[in-house]
Amino acid sequence: MSRTDWEVVIGLEIHVQLLTAAKIFSGASTQFGALPNSQASAVDLGLPGVLPVLNPAVYKKAVCFGLGIGAKINHRSVFDRKNYFYPDSPKGYQITQLDYPIIESGEIEITLSNGSNKTIGVTRAHLEEDAGKSLHENFLNQTGIDLNRAGTPLLEIVSEPDLRSSEEAVAYAKYIHHLVTYLSVSDGNMAEGSLRCDANVSLRKHGDSKLGTRTETKNVNSFRFLERAIEFEISRQMEILESGGRVTQETRLYDSERDETRPMRSKETATDYRYFPEPDLLPLYIDQNYIDSIRQQMPELPDQKNTRFIADYQLNTDDAGYLSANTELANYFESVVDTGGNARLAANWVRVELMAGLNRDNLPLSEAPVSATELGFLIARIQDQSISGKIAKTVFEALWRNEATSAQDFIKANNLSQVSDINALEPLISKVLEDNIKQVEQFRAGKTKLMGFFVGQIMKQTQGKANPKQLNEILLQKLNSN
């Protein structure tokens, strides 16, 4: 058999750390990088006599995400206890949501490398608390436990089993990452554990309606590792099935150094976890007015902005997609257009000159030395032919290096305005032609490439400030006249 004989079925569970200052059930800080166990409160540790108190900031973030995927926001949701015993969970259980999550039935549209689109269903998204972290590298034959993460608010986003390849899975995960960061639901920092993926993978023969036995690869924290883990698991399961064996339902881990998944534990079922309603928390009620108020505060969604950029600014799909992907960059671009007027020229300058400078100097957009207003001014001056594009780049670099306080002052102080006066250009052009009679005769004999020679001579005399359009018009007129 070949790979084409099998249908791959993938569902992702993505754990997103919510961007809140405090944990979900305590006032302890969620700041990353603190000393181990310095941010674990009595509530996080599950000490006797303490009670959880729900942080209201978490359901605002959850509702915002739900609205972003067009999901159903449940007016009533319930917290449950999921019982399991691991060293990084000091209470012996996790507070989560089982039967009554805050969000249900959404969908997103992903775009694949061949340009096709596919809609992926989102089954649910529920609130829960994170566990601590087991540390192995600094302890010889021992394990250290850091409980700073215990109680950190998570939104677990569960997809339908609609994904059919590692490419689709990565595209879906990237979209979720893009959306939660765009909406400030999460900072999305995968290196710090703010977004982690669990990949459920199974295989079945093409044409079969029954799903195969799945494995779950836990806590994959990069898109590249997600792709590699899924590809390994597909190959592993296919080899088992084609040799007549059976896939074992289990939880696995991805080892990036060996580029393989390996067993972690047998897959638990809901019965194993002995779920029951959390007795210390009342059901969460959200009314429609609350949902509507969040809807009104939400920014324009990336897809909506992308469509608007194409329609309103006549940008190509590549420029529109790039500029709409980040709220801060989109706002900068639109401010440039407000001042400069030419959206396509603004898009080119933002993508090329601005981003090159930021990448070269490793700067965030918020620290860009050239403001949107100044860049817009430069584009306006290119448009009205006060300066050339080449001179504009000179001014841009001066602003970037803090050699100028404003574009206008720098242009004026350095006499960089283009020579657009016909009365000033004509004598210069005539003089160049008189000094180069041989080249003029060659041009008139058909050697039209000499046009560049004449333009260069005139630009040299004007220090590059001659208006290119007017220069070419006058020069051609004189060269073609007897």
Secondary structure as GFF3:
##gff-version 3
##sequence-region A 1 482
A	DSSP	three_ten_helix	3	5	.	.	.	ID=ss1
A	DSSP	beta_strand	6	17	.	.	.	ID=ss2
A	DSSP	alpha_helix	42	45	.	.	.	ID=ss3
A	DSSP	alpha_helix	56	68	.	.	.	ID=ss4
A	DSSP	beta_strand	72	73	.	.	.	ID=ss5
A	DSSP	beta_strand	76	77	.	.	.	ID=ss6
A	DSSP	beta_strand	80	83	.	.	.	ID=ss7
A	DSSP	beta_strand	93	96	.	.	.	ID=ss8
A	DSSP	beta_strand	103	111	.	.	.	ID=ss9
A	DSSP	beta_strand	117	129	.	.	.	ID=ss10
A	DSSP	beta_strand	133	135	.	.	.	ID=ss11
A	DSSP	beta_strand	144	146	.	.	.	ID=ss12
A	DSSP	beta_strand	153	159	.	.	.	ID=ss13
A	DSSP	alpha_helix	166	182	.	.	.	ID=ss14
A	DSSP	three_ten_helix	190	192	.	.	.	ID=ss15
A	DSSP	beta_strand	195	205	.	.	.	ID=ss16
A	DSSP	beta_strand	215	220	.	.	.	ID=ss17
A	DSSP	alpha_helix	223	242	.	.	.	ID=ss18
A	DSSP	beta_strand	250	255	.	.	.	ID=ss19
A	DSSP	beta_strand	260	266	.	.	.	ID=ss20
A	DSSP	alpha_helix	270	273	.	.	.	ID=ss21
A	DSSP	beta_strand	276	277	.	.	.	ID=ss22
A	DSSP	beta_strand	284	285	.	.	.	ID=ss23
A	DSSP	alpha_helix	288	297	.	.	.	ID=ss24
A	DSSP	alpha_helix	302	313	.	.	.	ID=ss25
A	DSSP	alpha_helix	317	324	.	.	.	ID=ss26
A	DSSP	alpha_helix	327	340	.	.	.	ID=ss27
A	DSSP	alpha_helix	343	349	.	.	.	ID=ss28
A	DSSP	pi_helix	350	354	.	.	.	ID=ss29
A	DSSP	alpha_helix	355	361	.	.	.	ID=ss30
A	DSSP	three_ten_helix	365	367	.	.	.	ID=ss31
A	DSSP	alpha_helix	372	383	.	.	.	ID=ss32
A	DSSP	alpha_helix	389	400	.	.	.	ID=ss33
A	DSSP	alpha_helix	407	413	.	.	.	ID=ss34
A	DSSP	alpha_helix	422	435	.	.	.	ID=ss35
A	DSSP	alpha_helix	437	444	.	.	.	ID=ss36
A	DSSP	three_ten_helix	448	450	.	.	.	ID=ss37
A	DSSP	alpha_helix	451	461	.	.	.	ID=ss38
A	DSSP	alpha_helix	468	479	.	.	.	ID=ss39
###
